[in-house]
Every structure is written in structure tokens, then in C-alpha cells.
Amino acid sequence: MEQIHIGVDGCGVPVFGIPLQNMATSYLKFAAPDLISDAQLADTVTKIGIAMNAHPEIVASHDFICTALLMDSNIVAKGGAQGVYCLALKEERISIALKVLCGSELVWPVLVAKLLEKLNYSNNETIDRLCSIRSKDIFNDGGKVVGETKILL
């Protein structure tokens, strides 16, 4: 039991710390529910994904990465605490789990857009939505561009 790390998320809910690889494996089940041996659980996971895609604004607020991604019926995605983000691409049957070490959520849209581009993701509207959430440009308080966000993959 001492190998399982228990914490509390921003909403006050107990959470269990697991490796990113395990998070990606969990999200893969959204893309490939046939990998779940329990038929009832596979059906439930499928229904959860469908509900998330049908109501993305309930999963996250407007103009947030989760909403932008969930508007694409091929993607199931959700952010977590301290810079953790997971998504699954159903048609491609792949999943991604990432952790921004500083804990910031600000780079998620740019980072995920870049990952989708690297994967030659076919839905450019989804990538465009991500890019519209967060500019690559960094502005100072006076509105002047003082830098840019670069994702090096």
C-alpha cells in the first residue's frame, strides 16, 4: 500500500498518483474499449466518452482545451492536476498522457496542437481551435510581444 501515493485534487477529491504510462493506458480504453475484458465496463467507458463529446462544456468551461478537443467526436480528453493532460484518438487507437513539469496548464493547447500536427491528425479544425485558445506569442502588460511559446518535440 505504501507504493500508492494518495493526494487531494483541486476540488478536494482524493486522487491516486500513477505513472504517466498507466494514465495513457487508461485513456487508450476510450479509443479501444474492445481492450476491456469486462463487457459491462467496456460499454460504460464507451458511454462516458460519448457523453463527454456530446457535452464538452460540462467537462470544462468554454475556451478551454478540454472543450476544444471534445468538440471533435474522435477525441476523448481531460486535464488533471499540476499540468497533467490525457487524451485518446479513437480512430487512430492511440492515447497520450503528458505532464508539464512546472504544473502550468497554459501551454496545453499549444503542446497538444503540436502533437496532433506531428501525428498528421486529419481534423485541422481541432488544431485550429487549440491554436485560438492560446497564442504562441507572449505579451507583456502593455500588449507588446515579448516572446513566444515553442514546443520542441
Secondary structure, DSSP 8 states (H G I E B T S, - for coil): -TTSEEEE-TTS-EEEE--HHHHHHHHHHHH-GGG-S-HHHHHHHHHHHHHHHH-HHHHS-TTSHHHHHHTSTTEEEEE-GGGEEEEEETTTTEEEEEE-TT--STTHHHHHHHHHHHTT-S-HHHHHHHHHHS-SEEE-TTS-EEEE-----
